[in-house]
Amino acid sequence: MIVDLPPAPIAAKIKWSLRQPSQSVEGEFVSYRRVTILPEAARWSAEVEYPTMQGEQAIRPWRAAFALLRGRVNAFRLNAGEAAQEGVLVGAGTAPVVDGANQTGTTLRVRGFVGGSYLQAGDFVTVRERLYQVTAAFIFGSDGRGVIAIVPEIEARVPDAAPIEAVRPYGVMAMADDTTGWTVSPGRKYDIGFKCEEAF
């Protein structure tokens, strides 16, 4: 179940981290090191802090959302950026999607973008509810198709025409543990913050 977090206030601070586990083998008698990445184990995590909220009316929606999350059981969407990404254009009546099934690796064929729109290295895209970071700048052709470079590696089970969110990308997250809560100070001032990780 996806729980909608209250729209206000926006987070004061989000610390994003991407863990890309690997295995390393180092030669005992010769100088070499071999590292193998474990692509299926990659996962985003975040530490989120919100500005102080004043009064019961401000905190009630957050307490309700925390109750619905039930610790780590349910998930929520967390925007990867404070605002819409610049340069990404989506035409009326169209939506970017994956172009072809069974893709693997760190490139992804896509279609449905407006020609001339672009993604910069460091931007994000959400593909079938998973968050990916763009690693190379790309301008889409007149047909709206292209190949974008991303990390972590794309999941092989992503189907053709899977939706892509590139204007306001997000991660689907769950709490990092089963405890949620808030801090209250005199004057009905409330502070909340939490750690979460990608839920899939």
Secondary structure, DSSP 4 states (H G I P E B T S, - for coil): -BPPPPS-SPPSEEEEEEE--EEEEE-SSSS-EEEEE-GGG-EEEEEEE---EESHHHHHHHHHHHHHHTTTTSBEEEESSSSPPTT----TT---EESSSS--EEEEEEE-PPTT-EE-TT-EEEETTEEEEE-S-EE--TTS-EEEEEEEEEPTTPPTT-BEE-SS-EEEEEESSS----EEETTTEEE-EEEEEE--
